């Protein structure tokens, strides 16, 4: 075989064996080869690509343009968008490796790493280019998953976490349905804590596990059904309703290894990539299980960190070819970069010649085995790289053969797996971390009392850290007078505070330590090699030389101090130990919260029983769980209106009454019903019911059906002797029992005497109403007399005012030449005052008239009224430049005549107060506030100071002088009176010289009835 044949054989071997896409081109960008990996990656057949130009086929123009700009800045010359973007650096002998987004033939966008190298002939001239394409899709998906889990840390609430996780899985995998379930008290039932369906989080649900794929998953194994899942589980009708074709599920375990829930993925199409789905499920399952366990502990436990998996970076492969004698005859640019040496230094030499120190002996032995025995091998060894830390490489050696099958050389393909090795080491570290956390969890969960739990947990902590003392102090409060050590575990040689059995008085050093811990979120290290000195008095008294401690903040009570002492020697705590200590502290804080809350609940129950038995109110404890089960069955039968169902099936009401169980009654109930003891009351319970109490019971059932938890009613009950008693009934579902209704409190208050008093008051009110009606008639008669008097006075006032005005005008017209300027001015002032007085009289009469005339309601187009008024204003002053905007759709039910007065006043004011501006804009429109129509008139005129807005609608209240703007101050008072008669309200907003807006609403039809 000649050299050309060997080179072609080498190229074919690379193309066929590489796990990444390889594309070669000539110098102008025409594709000359396209390997199978590239076909799988980009979706094109080689025959469709070879001979065509790149990058237009699978590159996005915008991304190419951005890369061109970046290269132009980097290289200091213009790089045009196109093929030069990929070859500019290789032409200059520079490496080219960059991340891109490629567009497959089917339009799907995939992230890749693209490495480009120049191909040169024997004279060093470039003959073409070769590109290596690495698919980053799976790595990015796993990175996003790890980032999601990391960002949804211990501070996230359980409910938010599950919704976010379900949506993340659905969107990341393109899956239609994601269920995150937890098991209920009934082992055959499950309920969702998050339900993602076709792009949205939907309400949670209960369902039966029987006959479903979820039941198989709860058998403690991961299950994947890529297709035909309906045929596999024919009794699961929900699969058919949802149109599910594929299913994947993984169980969730708590820290004791008990299955507590699952994650399930479902879709209407065949599952395309089982490996990716299962990998992602396994990655998030541990985190989801821990969050579910925390949520099942009444959300009192804080979340903790979970296993992180590290991704190994997918780096370009190193390629080297050896001849029959083991000499290097070809190396690719990736290997040159890896070793920091050019090809000329390596060509023609054997591995041991290049590395006589033996650092590459494993590679040399693999090459020799391929040459001697034709063995293809795969090995890992550490590669020393100049100027860098050693790198771990995975090398695959392939024996090259001629047509006769004879070994003619060796092809080696290497990949840097250093990051994968590091990730594995980190994974092992995480595994050890979670194993230690599991030990602590088991100690906490295995105890039922506070002291036992803390003692067992500290015993585990002492063993984990191999320290001399683990302790808990209380309270961690710098202002407390003393502190004590409720729990500690020590090595025999180093007893602590617990052995003294005393409360220790607070000292300055300890108070300072407590304050520092409360200011810090996590652990604090004290002693040599840290930023904080040991508390002198405590360290001397209890003999410790290193301290690591943190404050625990349970949900109830004061903070605690959690700490470790090293007494035998100075200890330098590692970051891994600090991390583990922090999470153990968080877990202990959660355990403290749970135990303290449980203790408080026990005490609360004791106090409740004390109140229950001694309350003067009749209290009944009842169990409605049977009613809850009946309601569930009715809903499954299609019942939606329980009241209509009761009408059609009266027996259902009686059935509900039989299902209710009275679990306890207090002494006040015995007194109310004249019973000698609880047995007598419960045995004769049926005799205490009346038709009214059955009606109340029915309303309670309707309340429960509609999701209510409490209702107050009045009813009538009988004593055991048959005496009827009026009672006030308060029905309430106890908090925490809303989903089962197994604990309901019914309180009865005897209001018989109050009812008798109410009846007496009713009779008195009827007598009072008769008196009020008589007084109202007398008042109406007086008002009519007053109205007649007002008209008479106004008529009598007009005559002298007209005389004053008329004679003043005659005096000016006929004798004006005998008066000087001052006299004429006095007469004009007399006339103006008389005219103003006449206008005031007219305005007051109008104000009185709008208050007493009968209103006639019908639908009125207020915009039509506004257009008519605006037309009249324009005709009166045609020379003004005013833009009037009147909105459409301003109909309202009102008295048209009165609303015209409103609009005349408001538009007239806007017209008047914009008169000093060369151009103006007036707008009448409608908007909605809190579902109520609000009408407005807005202008850009003189405006007003909002400090005086409260005075605008009072009679004679003006914010401008008559010299500035004429008027009597009655217009807005008239507007307010009309709007109030319509049951609405009116208000104004403004700013000086920036205009004003008057808003008004109209009440229901009929307004404020006379």
Number of C-alpha atoms within 10 A of each C-alpha: 11 6 8 9 11 17 15 11 16 17 11 12 14 17 20 13 13 17 16 20 21 24 24 22 23 18 16 14 20 19 22 18 18 22 21 19 20 24 20 13 18 23 15 18 15 17 11 10 18 16 15 15 16 18 20 12 15 16 17 15 13 10 13 21 16 13 19 22 16 15 20 16 11 10 12 9 10 13 20 16 18 18 19 19 21 27 24 21 18 19 18 10 12 14 18 18 18 12 14 20 18 24 17 18 15 9 11 11 17 17 18 19 18 21 22 25 24 26 19 12 9 6 6 8 11 15 13 21 24 18 20 20 25 23 23 17 13 14 15 15 15 18 15 14 22 20 12 16 21 15 11 20 16 19 11 14 16 23 14 12 22 24 20 17 22 25 25 17 22 23 17 14 16 12 22 21 25 29 26 28 26 25 19 15 8 8 10 12 15 23 19 21 23 26 23 27 20 16 13 15 16 12 11 14 12 14 13 15 19 14 14 20 22 23 17 17 23 21 12 16 12 19 19 20 18 18 18 15 22 21 12 13 14 13 13 18 13 13 22 16 8 14 14 21 20 22 26 24 27 25 29 29 21 19 17 12 9 11 18 20 27 27 25 24 25 26 24 18 16 16 19 12 10 12 9 14 20 16 11 18 22 16 19 20 19 20 22 25 24 21 28 27 22 20 19 16 13 9 17 19 24 23 25 18 20 24 20 20 17 18 18 16 14 16 14 19 23 22 22 19 23 26 19 16 14 21 19 21 17 18 19 16 22 21 20 17 13 17 16 13 14 14 16 11 10 18 17 17 16 18 21 17 12 13 12 11 9 13 15 17 15 15 22 16 13 22 27 21 17 23 25 12 10 21 17 18 15 15 13 16 17 16 19 15 14 11 8 10 9 13 16 19 20 18 23 19 25 23 24 24 17 13 7 6 9 12 19 19 26 30 22 23 21 20 19 23 21 18 17 16 17 15 18 16 13 15 16 14 14 18 15 12 19 17 12 17 24 16 16 23 21 16 20 25 13 14 16 11 13 17 14 14 22 23 21 19 27 27 19 21 24 20 12 16 17 13 20 22 26 28 25 24 21 19 21 27 24 21 12 13 13 18 19 18 21 17 19 25 26 20 14 9 10 16 16 23 18 17 10 10 11 12 15 13 11 16 17 12 16 22 19 14 23 22 16 16 24 19 10 11 12 18 19 20 21 22 19 15 13 13 10 14 14 21 19 11 13 13 18 11 10 14 16 23 18 25 25 22 25 28 30 27 20 23 16 12 12 12 20 23 22 26 22 27 26 21 20 14 11 15 18 17 16 9 9 12 14 17 14 19 24 22 20 22 22 23 22 25 23 24 23 26 22 21 21 18 18 15 14 13 12 12 12 13 12 12 11 12 13 11 12 20 16 13 14 16 18 24 23 20 19 19 21 23 19 19 23 22 13 16 18 13 12 14 13 10 9 8 13 13 12 20 14 11 14 15 11 10 12 11 11 15 17 13 13 18 17 11 17 16 16 16 12 15 22 21 19 21 24 21 15 20 21 17 19 12 14 15 11 13 20 17 9 14 15 11 15 20 17 15 11 14 20 17 15 20 19 19 16 20 21 16 16 21 19 11 10 14 18 16 16 14 16 16 21 22 23 20 20 20 11 13 11 16 19 21 22 16 22 17 21 19 23 15 11 10 13 16 11 15 22 20 20 23 19 18 19 24 19 18 16 15 10 12 14 12 11 12 11 11 12 12 10 11 12 11 11 12 11 11 11 12 11 11 12 12 11 11 12 11 12 12 12 11 11 12 16 11 12 16 13 11 12 15 12 11 14 17 12 12 17 15 12 17 19 13 13 19 17 11 15 17 10 9 11 15 11 11 13 9 10 9 13 18 13 12 20 16 13 16 20 13 15 21 17 16 16 18 15 17 20 15 17 18 16 15 19 15 13 18 16 11 10 11 19 12 16 14 12 17 16 26 21 16 18 26 17 14 18 21 13 14 17 15 10 10 10 11 8 17 14 17 12 18 17 19 14 13 11 18 14 21 19 24 21 19 14 20 20 17 18 22 23 21 19 23 23 16 19 26 23 16 23 23 17 13 15 9 13 20 18 22 19 25 19 21 12 10 7 6 7 11 15 19 19 19 23 22 25 22 26 21 20 20 14 15 8 11 14 11 14 21 21 15 16 16 17 18 15 14 9 11 7 9 16 12 18 18 20 23 26 22 19 26 25 20 20 24 23 19 23 25 17 18 18 20 15 18 15 21 15 13 15 12 21 23 20 19 19 21 21 23 20 12 16 18 20 13 10 10
